[in-house]
Amino acid sequence: MKSGLFELNGQAIDYYDYVRARLGGRRLRFDPLREIADMVVSNCADLG
């Protein structure tokens, strides 16, 4: 979009969440515990 605004189901969201929702079939699921766990595992692998 030209304005840089992204919407999903009538709700404004940021670009990252918009892309995730589009790739996930327009359904955005956010599990904070899983997100943090995946990020920690990724960071540990990078440091290793």
C-alpha positions in Angstrom: 0.0 0.0 0.0 1.2 3.5 -0.7 0.4 4.8 2.8 2.3 2.0 4.5 -0.7 0.9 6.5 -1.5 -2.8 6.6 -4.9 -4.2 7.6 -6.2 -7.7 8.4 -9.9 -8.2 9.2 -10.3 -4.4 9.5 -7.6 -4.1 12.1 -4.3 -2.2 11.5 -1.2 -4.3 11.9 2.5 -3.8 11.2 4.2 -5.2 8.1 5.8 -8.2 9.8 2.5 -9.4 11.2 0.8 -8.7 7.8 3.3 -10.9 6.0 3.0 -13.7 8.5 -0.8 -13.6 8.2 -0.7 -13.7 4.4 1.8 -16.6 4.4 -0.3 -18.4 7.0 -3.5 -18.2 4.9 -4.7 -14.9 6.3 -5.0 -16.3 9.8 -2.6 -14.7 12.2 -1.9 -16.9 15.3 0.4 -15.5 17.9 1.6 -17.7 20.8 4.0 -15.5 22.8 5.5 -18.5 24.7 6.3 -20.3 21.5 7.6 -17.2 19.8 10.1 -16.6 22.7 11.1 -20.2 22.9 11.8 -20.3 19.2 13.8 -17.1 19.4 15.9 -18.4 22.4 16.7 -21.6 20.5 17.6 -19.7 17.4 19.9 -17.3 19.4 21.6 -20.2 21.2 22.2 -21.9 17.9 23.7 -18.7 16.5 26.0 -18.3 19.4 27.1 -21.9 19.3 
